Amino acid sequence: MANNEYSDDKIRTLVGVEHIRLRPGMYIGRLGDGSNPGDGIYVLLKEIVDNSIDEFAMGYGKQVQITIEDNEVTVRDFGRGIPLDSVVKATSELNTGGKFDDSVFKKSVGLNGVGTKAVNALSSEFYVESFRDGESSWARYSYGELADSGKNPSTSEKNGTLVRFRPDKEMFGRYNFNLDYVETMVKNYSYLKKGLTLVLNGTPYKSENGLLDLVKENLSETPLYEPIHLEEADIEIVLTHGNSYGENISSFVNGQHTRDGGTHLAAYREAIAKTLKEFYKKNYDPADCRQGVVGAISIQIQDPNFEGQTKTKLGSTYMWEKQKKDEKGHVMKNEDGSITIDRGPTIRAFVNDFIARQLDNYLHMHKEIVPVIEEKIKASQKEREEISGIQKKTREKNKRANVYNKKLRDCRYHYNDKVAKDKEIFKEQSSIFITEGDSASGTITKVRNANSQAVFSLRGKPINCFKESRRKVAENEELNLLISALGVEDDLENLRYNNIIVATDADDDGMHIRMLVLTFIMKYYPDLIRRGHVHILQTPLFRVRNKKETRYCYTPEEKEAAIKELKNGVEITRFKGLGEISSSEFVDFIGENMRLDLVKLSDEESIPQIMEFYMGDNTIERQIFIRKNLRSEEELEDINI
C-alpha cells in the first residue's frame, strides 16, 4: 500500500519565487516555445517593458531600448530608476513594488507586485541595475536565486533601469523569440504613447497620431470613409467602416493590448450602435451598425482589474475603485467595521457618454459621410434578414432530424461560462476539435478530456465559401451546425470555446478540408483568427519504435533523428489518417503535450487577396508556390527502410 500519510512534514511554505517556478501558469498563463504570440516568453518581455512604459506615463524618460539577441533580452529605460536600496527587494520579493500607491503610479498596467519577480523566477539568468543621480545599484540572479549584488557610488549613466534576462529552458524548452510578434508589441506601445520612442534592435518606432496611425497602417482594404479620430483625457477612439464581414477592433487599457477585449470594448461596441441609431432616429439592429467596423479604443483607468496575470481582458467595472481614506491616509471604517469604497463612473457610462457626444458632433460637422454610413447599415440589414431566415429553416430541419446531437460531442465547461474559480482552468482550456468522418471523431471522443474538450464531426467536404454566395453558404447544413456549435450566430462575444482546433488527416483530402474550414472562418469570422482562437492540430506522421522505446515523429527530420537514436531493430509506421492511430496512442496527442499551430492573420493582411491566392482559380503563381513547398511522397514514405 502506498504511503500517503498526511503529517507535519508534508506542510510546506514556499518562499520568494519558489511558487512561481512551481506554478508558472498562475503568473504568466501558458509557457510555450515562442511560436504563439501569447506564449510566456513574450509575457516576460512585456512585464519588463510595461514598467518602462509606466515611467514614461508618469513623465519620466522618452526612450525605451529593447535588444533581443541569441534569446537574451535587454531592456533599458530612462525613467527614475528603482530606489537604490530596494533593487533586490523589488525584483525578488513577491507583493513588493511601488505601484500599490496610486500617488506614484496613477494609471499603471503592472499593479500586483509580481511581474518583474515572475521574469526573475523563470529566467536562467537575470540582471538588474538601477541608475539614480550618479549612483547605481545592481543584482544578479540565477534561476530566481540571488547570486550577487552591490552598489556603484559613481556612474556616468543617465537615470533609469536596465534589465537583462534569458528565459529558462527548463521551463520553456527549445524556445525562440519571433521578432514579428515583438515588433507588433513595440508598434502598439508607440501608437498608445505619443512622444515615446521605442528602439528594437536598433530600429526606432514612434507615433505622432496615436491610434489613428495604428488603424491607418493596418487597413487591409480601402475604408468607406476617412477614419474618425476622437480623443479626450483618458480615452481615444478611431472608427470607420469597410466591406469585410465581422468587426476588427483593437482595444487597449493603460497602454496594454487587451487582445480578448473586456468591459471597455463591450462599451465601445454598444456605444457605436446606440449613437448611430439615435443619430438616424431609426431602430437599426446593433449588429448591422457594427458590420464591417474597423477601429480601436484606448482608455486610462486607475487600478485596472484584468482577468488573469497575462492581462488580455479587462474585468474592471469602474474607472476607479478604491478604499476611502482620511486626511492622514488611514482607511476609513463605518460603525459596523465595514470599509467604504470610493468609486468613479462606470466604464460603460464613461465610454457611452464620450462616444454619444463626440461621434454625434462629428457626424453633424461632416455631413458627407452620413449617407455612406447609413447605406452600409441598410445593406447589412438586408443581407442579415435574408440569411437569417435561411439559416433558421436549415437549423430547424437539422434539429428535427436530430443531426445536431450526432455531430457534436460537447464538453462540460465553456469559454463564456460563469464558473467557480476552481473550474476556471477548464474554461480557459475549453476546445472544440473539428474533425472529418466518424473514425477520427470517434477516436478523439474516446480519449478527450470531457471537462474541456468537445468534438464536432464534419461529413464530407464543406463548400468553398470563397466561390459561393452568402445565400448558398447559409443553406449549407455542415457550416450552419458548426456556427451553432461555436455559439457565434448572433455575436462573436458568445463564443463557447477558447480554442477552435481543426483536426484533419495529413493527406490531400484532409488538407483540402482544412483549407475549406479556414476559408469559412477567415471570410465570415476573421476576428476568431485575429484573437488567437483558431489552431491546427499537429498529429505524428511516423511512429518509430524498438523493443524498449517508442517515438512519435511529426516531420521526416524527426523520424531520421529517432532512427539514429534508437539504432537497430526499429519498426517504422507511417500514419496517413487520424483513424489509424489507436485510442491509447492518441491520448498523448491531445493532452498537455498537444502540438498546435496557431492560425495567424495580421491586421494589415488582405483577406480577399489571401483567399483569392489559395482558394481562387488555379493561377501560375499558385502552381509555382505549390511546386516550391510540396514535399514528395518519397520524402514521407519509408519504402527504402
N, C-alpha and C positions, 0 to 999 in steps of 0.2 A: 504493500500500500504506500502511495506517495506521501512524503512528509509535508503536509500542508498546515503545520502548526502556526497559529497566529499568536505570536509572542512579542514582547517589548522590542526585541532586536529587529523585528520586521518594520518598525516605525522609523521612517527616515525624514529628515528635514533637508530639503535641497537649498543650498545657499548660493549666493552670487548668480552666475549664469548657468548653473547646472540644469535648472529646469528648462531653460531654452534649448539646450542641447538634447535633452531627453524628449521634449515635446515641441520640436521646431514648428510644426504645423499650426500650433496655437498662436504663434507670433508672426509668422510670415506666410501663412497659407501653404500652398504646395511647394515642394522642393524643386524637382525638375532639373533638366540639364541645359536650359537656355534656349530650347527650341520653341518655347511658348512665351509670349510677352508677359504672361502672368507668373512665370517661374520665379523661384525665390531669389536667384542672383540679382534680378532686376529690382526686387523689393529691397534688397540690401543697399544697392546703389541709390535707390530713391530715398531711403531713410536718411542717408548722409546728405544728399543734395537738398532734401527738404529743410534740414537745419540751416543750410546756407541761404535758401530762399527766404526762410523766416527772418534771417538777419537783414536781408535786403528790404523785406516788407516793413521792417521797423526803422528803415532809413540808414542802414549801415552796409557799405560795400556795394559797388556797382558791377562787379565781375565775379563769376564763378568759373574756375578752371577744372575741367574733368579730363583725365587721361586714363585710357584703358590699353594696356599693353601686356601681352602674354598672360591674360586673365588676372592681372594685378590692377587694381583700381586706385587712382589718386584723385582726391577732391580738395581743392584749395579755394577758400573764400577770403574776403577781405572785410569781414564784419568786425564785431567787437572782440571775438575770441572768447573761449571758455575762461571763466575766472581761474587764475593760475593755481590756486590751492585746491581747486575742485576737479582738476582734469581726470585724475584716477577715479574719483567718486562718480563723476558724470558719465564715465564710459564703462563702468563695471558693476555699479550697484543699482539693482532694479528699483523702479519708482523713485529715482533721483533725477532731478532736472530743474530747469528754470522756467518751465512753461506751465507750471501749476499756478503761477501768479500772473494774472492777465494784465498787470501793470507793466510787465516786462515783454511779454509776447501776447498782444491783444487778439490777433487773428491768425493763429498758428495752425499748421497741419499736425505736427507731432506734439501730442499733449499728454501721453501717458507714461513718460519716463522710461520707455522700453526700447525705442528704435535703435539708437546707437549701441546699446547693450546687446541687442539681438545680432547686429552686424559683428560685433566683437566676438560673441559666443560662437558664431557659425563661420568664423574665419580661422584658417590655419595660422595666418599672420595678420596682426592688426597693430598699426602705429598711429598715434595721435600727437599733434603738437599744437599748442596754443600760443599765439604771439600777442602780447599786450604791452604797449608803451615801452618798447625797447628790451623787454624780457620775454622769456618763453618757458613753458613747462611741457614735458613730454612723457609719454608712457608707451611701452612696447608689450604686446601680449602674444601668447601662443595658445591657440585653441581656447580662448577665453580666460586663460590664466595669466596674471601679471608676471612678466619676465624681468622687467627693469623699468625704472622711471627716474626722472631727475629734472633739474631746472638749469636754465642758461641765463645768467644775470645780465648778459649783454647780447643783443642781436640787432641787425640792421633790417630785418624783415618787417614788412608792414603788418599792422594789426590784422588778426583773422585766425582761422583754424585750418590745419592741414590734417587730412585723414588718408591713410593708405592701408588697404586690406586685400587679402586674397581669400576668396571663398573656400571653405574646407571641402576637399574631395571626398572625405569620409561621409559627408552629408549629401553633397550634390553629384557625386560620381564624376564621370568624364564630361564636364560641362564646358561650354564656350559661350562668350558673350556675342550675341548677334547685334552688330553695330547699327543695323537698320532700326531695331527696336529702341536702342539707346538714343539714336538721332531723333526718332519720333518723340520720345520723352523730353529731350532737350528743347526741341522746337515748341512743344506745348508750354514748357516753362517760360520761354521767351514771349510767346503770344500773351500770356497771362500777366507778365510782369514787365510792362513797358518801361524801357530805360535800362533794363538789366541785360548785360552781355554774358552769354554762356559760351565758353570755348571748349569744344570737344575735340580732343586730339589735334589741336592747333587750328581748327575751323571755328570762327565766331558765329554766333546766332543771336540776332537782336531784332525785335519787332517795334515798329513805330505806331502801328494802328491796332494793336491788340487782337481781339477775336475776329475783327474784320479781315486781318491778314490770314488768320487760320482758315476761315471759311473760303476766302477767295483762292488761296493757294491749293485747297483741297477739292475744289469743284471738279467733278468728273463730267459735267455737261454744262451747256450754256443755260444760266437761270432764266426764268421768265421775266424777271425784273432785277434791277441792281439791288444787291443785298442791303437790307435795312440795318443800321448800326445805332443802337441806343445804349446810353450808359448814364449812371448816376453814382453817388457814393455807395459802395458795397454791392453794386450789381451792374452787369454788362451783358447785353444780348445781341445776337445777329440773327436775321430771319430773311429767307427768300423761299421761292418755290421752284421746283423743276418738274420734269415729266416722268421721272422714275417712280416706281412703286415704293410704298413704305415711307419711313421718316429717317433722316440722317442728322441726328442732333448730338453734338458733343457737349458734355457737362463737366463743370469744374467747381470745386469748393476750396477757397483759400489757396488757389494755385494747384490743387490736387486734381488730377484727371479721375473723375468718378465714372469709370467705364460702365458700371451697372446702374448708373443714374441715382435715383433716390427721391427724396421729398422735393428738392428744388427742380428736378427735371419734370416730375409729375405736375408741379405747379406751372411750369413754363408751358407744357402741352395743354393744360386746362385753360390757361390764360389766353393763349393764341386763339383757340376755338371760341371761347366766350367773347373776346373782344371783337372778332370778325363777325360773329352772329349779331352782336349788338350794333356794330357799325352799319351792317347791311340791313338790319331790322328784319331778319329772316331766321327761321328756326332750322338752320342747316345742321346736319349731323356733325359732331365734333371730328369724326374720322374723315369726313370729306374736307373739312377746313385744314386738316393736317396732312392730307395725302400729298406726297412729294415735297414736304418741307425739308429744307436744308438749313441748319442753323447751329447756334451754340449759346450756352448760358454759363456765366461765371458769377458766383456770389461770394461775399466775405462775411463770415459769421464768427461769433466768439464761442469757444469750446465746442467745436463740432463733434457730433457723435456719429462715428462711422460703424457700419456693420462689418466687423472683422478687423484684425490688425492691418490687413492689406489695404484698407480704406478705399474700396472700389464702389461703395454705395453709401449715400448719406442717409442716416436714420433720424437726424435731428428734426424736431417739430417746430422749434422756436429759433429766432435769430440770436437770442442769447438766453441762457437759463443758469442762474447762479444763486447761491445762498445769500440771503440778505445779511449785511454786516453793519455794526455800529461805527461811530467815528474812529474808534481805536482799532478797527479791523477785526473785532470779535464777532463770531456768528451769533445772530440774534435768535433767541428762542421764545416761543409763546408760553403762556402759563401752563399748558399741558405738556411742555417739553418738546413739542414739535418745532421744526425749523421752517421758516417762511422762505419760499422760493420766489426770487425776483425774475420775472420772465418778460422778454420783449415780444414784439409781434410775431405771429406765426410766419413761417417761411412761405406758406401758401398765400396768406394775406399780403405779405410784403411783395412777392413776385407778381401776384394778380393786380395789385394796385399800381405798381410800376408799369406793367405792360398795358393795362387799361388806359392809363393816362398818356403814356409816351407813344404807343402804337396808334391810338386814336388820333392824337395830334399829327403824327406823321402822315397818316392817310388823308387827313383834311388838307395838309400842306402839299402833298404830292398826288394830286388827283389823277395823274396819268396812269398810275399803277392800279387804281381802284377797280376798273373793269377787267384788268388782266387777272387779278386775284379771284374775282367773282366768277369769271369764266372757268378758271381752274376748278373751283369748288363745284360748280354746276356739272362739269364734265365728270368729276369724280363721283358725284351723287348719281348721275345717270348710269354709269358703269356699275357702281356698287349695288344699286337696286336691281338691275338686270341680273347680275351674277348671283346676288343673294338668293333670289328666287330659284335659280337653277340648282345652287348648292343645297338649298333646303330640301328640294324634291329628291335629290340624289341621296342625301343622308337619311331621309325618311324611308326610302326604298331599301337602303342598306340595313337599317335597324329592323325593318320587318323581316328581312332575310337573315337576321342575326349574324350578319357578316362582321360587324364591328368587334364583337366579343371574341370571334375566332381569330382575328388578325392581331389583336393587342393583348399581350400578357403584361398587365400593369404591375407597378411596384407599390409599396405601402406609403412612401413619403415622397412628396413632390416639391419642386423648387419654390412655389409660392404658398406652400402650406404654412399655417400658423402652428408651429410645433414647439414642444417643450425644448428647453435648452439642451438637454442631453440627447435629443434627436436631431440637433442642428447639423451634425456631420452627415447624416443621411440626406438631408435636404440639399446640402452643397454638392454631394456626390450623385444626386439623382441623375440618371442617364436613361436614354432610350436607344436601343440598338435597332437600326433599320436594316433588316436582312432580306435576302431573296430566297424564297422557297421554304417548304416545311422542314426539310432536313437541317438546314443551318439554324433556323429559328428554334427548332426542337432541341438541338444541341446546346445552344446558348441558354435556353429556358431552363434546362436541367441543372446547369451549374451556376447560374447567376445568383447574385445577392438579391433576394426578393424584397428586401427593405428599400433598396435604392436603384435597382436596375430593371427596366421594362424592356420588352421585346416587341417590335412591330414587324410583321411579315408581309413583304410585297409579293404579289402574284404576277409573275412575268415582268415585262419591261414597262415602266411608266411612259407616258407620251413625252415627246420632245417639246417642252414648253416654249422654247425659243422659236420654233417654227409654227406653232399653233396659236390660234386666237385665245383671248382670255375666256371667251364663252366655252370653247372646246375644253379648256383646262378645267373649268368649273363643272363640266359634265363628267369628268374622269373619276371613276369610283375610287381608285387607289389613292390619288392625291387628296381627294376630299376626306377620306378616312384618316390619312396622315395628318392633315390640318386639324381634324378633331382630336386626334391623339395628342398632338403638341399643345392644343389649347389656345391657338392663336387666331381663331376665326374672327374675333372682334377686335382684339388688341394684343400687341406683342407683349405687353406687360403681364399677360395671363399665361405666359409660357410655363409649362408644367415640369420641364426637365432642364437642369443646368447644362447637361451635355447631350448633344444630339450626335450619335455615333453611327456613321454609315459603315456597315459591316457586310461587304460583298466578296465574292470569290476573287482570287487572284488570277483570273483568266479573262479572255476577251469579253465574254458576256458580263462578267462581274464588273469589269472596268467600265463597260458601256452603261450599265445600270447605275453605277456610282456617278458618272457624269450627268445622267438624266436627273437624278435626285438633286445633285448640286446645282444644276441649271434651274430647277424649280425654286429652290431656296434662294439662289442668287437673284433671280428675277423679281420674285414677289415678296421675299422676306430677307433682304440683304443685311438688315441690322442684326439678324441672328448670327451672321458671319462676323460682322464688324465688332460685335460684343464678345466674340470668342466662344460661342456656344457650339460650333459645328466642328466635328472631328472625323477623321478616317481611322478605322481600326486596322492596325497592322497585325497580321497573323503570320506565323512562320511559313516559309516556303519549303524548308527542309527539316527533317529530323535525322540527326547523326548520333549513333549510339554504338557502344560495345557492351560487353557483359557487365561492366561496372558502372557506366555513366551514360546519361542521355543529354544531348544538347539540341536546342531548337534554334534554328538559324533563319534570319529574316532576309538575308542577301546572299548571293553566291560567295562574296568575300568572307562573310561569317562562316559559311559552310566549309570553305577551304581551310580556314583557321582551325575549326573544330576537328577536321580530318587529321591535321598535323598534330594537334594536341592529344587526341585520343589514340592516335597511331594505328596499330594493326587491328585487324578484325572488325572494322567498323561496318555498320549497316546503314545505308542512306535511303531515306524515303522522301519523295517529292510530293508535297501536298498541292493539289490543284483546286480543292474546294473546301469550304468550311465543314461540310457534312462528312468529309473524310477523316476529320480529326475527332478522336473519341472524346466523350464527355469528361473522362478522368484527366485527359491531357488539357482540354480546353479551359478548365478552371484556372489554370495559371495565366492564360492569355487575356482574361477579362477581370482579373483581380487587381491587387495592389501594383503588380508589375506590368500592367497593361500598357502597351505601346500605342500611343495615339499621335497622329499627325494633325496639327491644327490647320483648319482651312482659313487662309488669311486673305483679307481684302482691304487694302489701304483706301483711304477716303479719296485719294486722287485718281485711283484706277477707274477706268470707264467700264461699267458693267456691260453695256451693249457691245463694246469692242471685244471684250473678253469672250462673251457668248458667241459673237459672230466668228471669232477665230476658231473656237473649239467645237461649236455645235452648228455652225452655218454650212454653206456649201463647201465642198472639198476643194480648197484652193491650193495653188502651188506652194504658197508659204507654209500651209499646214503639212503638206506632204514632206517638205524639207525638214520641218521640225520633228515629225514622226521618225524619219529616217535617222536623224542625228541622235535621238533619245531612245529609240526602241532597242531593247535587248533581244538578241536572237534566242531561239528555242534551245540551241546548243549550250548557251550560257547558263540556262536554268535547269536543263536536264542533266542527268548523271550517266549518260549512256557509255562513257568511257571508264566509269569507276567499277 
